[in-house]
Amino acid sequence: MVRQIVRDIIFLGRPSSPASPEDIGAADDLLETLQAHSADCVGMAANMIGVSRRIIAFDSGGENLVLFNPQILKKSGPYEAEEGCLSLEGTRKAKRWRSIKLQYQTRIRTFTGFTAQIIQHELDHCDGIII
């Protein structure tokens, strides 16, 4: 189900709880909501649809991925970025990393470039960081 985008700064500013297999319905909703906003959005965290769980969905080179409980293990190549967000007005500057090694579910994978930037933005949401 496509859900409404949350814009409540107090809700978005709270760190999300770990996701569990029972959150698969929320993950499906997150993916559907991302797809519904594909013209102006490349990534979303579950708290953006009112679910305070560590789940993110994003476009990875034309393929949408959903990750449960992602954690950055290693990062390299710092740079300054300017980002927009469906939940917030305008754009904001953020420090990002060109390459991140990520653990999620039972996998470990390295992401680079714009995909790594998207993931970092969504992980900020999971951590309650409003940029």
N, C-alpha and C positions, 0 to 999 in steps of 0.2 A: 504494500500500500504506500502511495506517495504521501509523505507527511509534510506538515507546515514547517518552515524554517524558524528555529528559535532565535530571537534577537535579545533575550533577557540577559544582560551583562552579569547579573548576580548568579544566575544558573550556569552560564558559560564559564564563569570564573571559578567554579568548583572542580577539583580533580575528579576524574571518572573512576569508578570501581572496576576491578578486573572483570572481564567477560567470561561467561561459561557456556557450555553447549546449549543451555536453556535459552540463550540469547539469539539463537539462529533466526527467529522471527524478526527481531530488531535488525539483524544484519541484512535480511531480505528487504525490509522496508528502507534501510539506508541505501542499498544498491538501487532500488526503484526510484528513490528520491533523487539520487545522483543522476540517474539516467534521464529523469524528467527535467533536470536543470543542466543538461549537457551543453547547451548553447553558451552558458556563461559560468560553468563550474567544472573543475577537474578533480575535485576531491572533497570529501566530507568526513566528519567525525560524528559518532552516534549522538553526542550531546547537541549537535546542531539540529537534530530532529526530536529532542526531548528525552533521550535515553542516556543516562549517565553511566555508560560502560565503555571500556577501552576497545572500541571497534572503529576501524577506519575503512573507507572505500575510496578508490581513486582510479583514474585512467592511467594505465601503464602502457603507453605506446599503442593505443587503440583497443586495449583489452582492460576491462574493469576488474579490479581485484578487491577482495574484502579480506582484511586481516584482523584476527583476534589477538589482543594483548601484545601489540608490537613494542619492542624495546630496541633502542639503538645500542649496539655493542661497540662500534668503532666508527669514527668520523674523521674525514680529512678534507683539506682544501677549503678553508673558510672564505666566505665572501658576503657582501651586503646585497640584500634583495629588497624589492618593494612589492608588496602583495596586497591583493584585495580579498574579500571574504563575503559570502552571502549573508552571514550573520551580523556583519559590521558595515558601517558606512565608510566610504573612502578607501584609501590605501595606507599601508603602514610599512615602515622599514623594519627589516629583520636580519639577524645574522644567520646564515645558513652554511651548510657544508656540501661540497660538490659530490662527495661519495660517502655513503653510510652503509655499514654492515648491520643488518636488522635481524632480530630473532622474533618470530611470531609462530603461534601454534607450536609445532615441533620442527620448524624449519629455520634455516639461517640462509640469508640471501643478501647480496650487495646490490644496491640501487645507486644510480649516478644521475647527474644532470637535473633536468627539470622534474623528473619523477622523484628523485631524492628530495628536492625542494618541496614538492606537494606533500610527501610523507611527513616531513619535518613540520610543516604547517599544521597538519592534522594531529600530529602528536602533541603540539602545543595545546590544541583544543582538549585533548585527553588529559593533559596536565593542568588544565584550568588557566593556561597562559593566554591572555588576550593581547594580541599585538596590534 
